[in-house]
Amino acid sequence: MMSYNAPQLAVDFLNAHFLPSREDALVLDVACGSGLVAKLMSELGFKLFVGVDGSKGMLEQAGVTGLYQDLRLALLGKQPLPAQPGRFDVVIIVGALGVGFAPVSIIRELCQAAKPGGYVCMARGQHTGPAASRYQQVLEEELQRMEEEGLWRRAGVQLTDRYMKEPPSVCGKEQSHFISGCVYLYQKTPDP
């Protein structure tokens, strides 16, 4: 069993920067899985959640939490993000930005779903290998390009060396070890 700290890291980082009323904030939880991010956010006063995931089974688990007002099935990158543009106070994605999961192109869709002044919070592990390094490079270029285009501004970045603990069977080592990770927080540019 791996220790998965990413949801708590992302929620804590967002919470430290989020000033508006939490109970009125509409949250789009992308790659929501079993609903762990919504559970953590609800403990901080957030109450309105829409979840998106590519797995029907995960959506069923998220539904059991009773936290979501709506759950939507979509494969990120293969289907458009099922979210009304400019509607969400918070768009959050934890753990799905990586090779074999969500392509970098999903970043623009996350930004489009946020309302002007809304936040986009993204957490991802710093995995190793050529494909992961290339993904990281393309991601960083896209984040910078979107900032240069005036779509959003960087509110903060938090690096951690305890993003997720991989068991020996996954990492191919005798003992488990933590991989590092990063939480990105952007605020969508308000309409002129």
N, C-alpha and C positions, 0 to 999 in steps of 0.2 A: 504494500500500500504506500503510495507516495504522499508526502506532506505537500499540499497544494495551497500555498500562501497567497497566490495571485489575487483571488477575489477580495480578500481582506485588504491587501495592499492597495488595490485600485479604489475600493470604496473609501478607505481612510484618506487617500490622497484627494479624491473628489470632494469628500466632506470638508476637508480643510480649506478648500477654495470656493465652495458653493455657498453663496450668501442669501439667495431668495428663499421663500417659504418652501420647506421640504414637502409638506403635506399636500400642497397644490401643484407640485412639479410633476409633469408627465415624463416618465422614463421609458426609453426604448432600450430593452435589454437584448442585444444582438448575440446570437450563439448562446442563448440563455441556459442551455443544458437543463439540469434538474431544478434550477431556480435559486442557487446559492447566492448569487449576487443580489437578487431581489430580497432574499431573506435578510442579508446583511444590511442592505439599504433601508429596509422597513424598520429595523431596530434603531435607525437614526431619524425616523420620522417620515421617510418617503412612503407614499401610499398608492400611487397610480403607476401601474406597470403594464407595458405591452412587451411580450416576449416573442422572439423569432429564433427558430432553430431549424437545422436541416434534418433532424431526426424526429420522427413521429413519437418514438418511445421516450425521448427526452422531453418533448412537449407534454406528454402525458404525465411524466414525473413533475414537471413544473406546474401543471394544472392542479396536482394534489396539494400544493402549498397553499392554494386559495389566495395568492397574492396578485395574480395577474387578471386584469380586466379583459385582456385579449391575448391569444396565442396564435402565431402564424407560422406555417411551414414554408421554408424556402432554403434552397441550397445557395449559399453565398457565392457570388461570382458566376453561377450558372443561371440564376433567376434574379430578376430585379429585387432589391430590398423592398419588402411589402410594408412601406411606411409612407404616410403622407408627408410631402416635403414641407419643411418649415414648421413642424408641429410640436416637436419635443424639446423640453427644457434640458434634458440630459439624454445623451446617446452613449451607451457603454458597451464595450466588447472586451471580454477577458478570455485570453487563452486561444483564440481562434486565428490570430494573425500570424500565419506561418506557412511554410511549405506544406502542401497537401491539405490545407484547410481553406482559409479565405485568401483570395488573391489581393494584392495591394490595391487593385482597382476598386475594392469595396470602400476604401477610405473616403472617396468623393461622395458615395451614397450615404455614408454616415453623416458627413457634413451637411448634405442636402436635407436630411431628416431633422436636423436640429433647427430650432427657431432662431431668429436673429438674437444674439446675446446668449444663446444656449451653449451648453458644454458638450464636448465629445471627449470621452475618457477611453483610452485604449491601453490594455496591458498585454505584454507578450514576453515570452521567454527568449533568452539569448542563446539559442541552440547553436551547435557547432557543425562544421562541414561546409563544403563549397556552396551547396544549394541554399542553406540557411544564411550564409554570408551574403550571397547575392540578393536574397529576399530582403535582408536588413538594409542593404545599400539602396535598393529600389524604393523601399518604404521611406527611408530618410529623405531621398530625393523628392518623393511625392509630397511628403509633409512640408518640406521647404518650399516647393513649387506652389502649393496651395496657399501658403503664408504670403509668398511674393505676389500671388494673384489677388490678395486682399480678401480671401474667403474666410479666413480666421486668423487668430493670433494665438501664439503659444502662451498658455497660462502657467505651464510648468512641466518639468520632466523629473521623474524620480527613478534613480537606479537602485537596484537591490541585489545583493548577492545570495538572497534566500527566497527566490521566486518559487521554486518547486524542488522538492527532494525526489530524486530518481532512485528507485530500488536497484540493487546490483544486476538484476536480470535485464533491466532496460539499458543501463549505462555501460554494461560489460565490464564492470570493475568488481573487486571483492567486497567493497562496502558501498553503501548508498552515498550519494553526494548531492549537494544543492547546485542547481544551475542558477545563474544570474538572470535578471529580467529588468524590464523597464515599464514604467507607467507614464504615458503621455497624456497631457490634458490641454485641450484647445478650446477657445471660446470663439464661436461663430461671430463674424463681423455683423454688427447691427446694420439694418437697412439705412441708407442715407436719407 
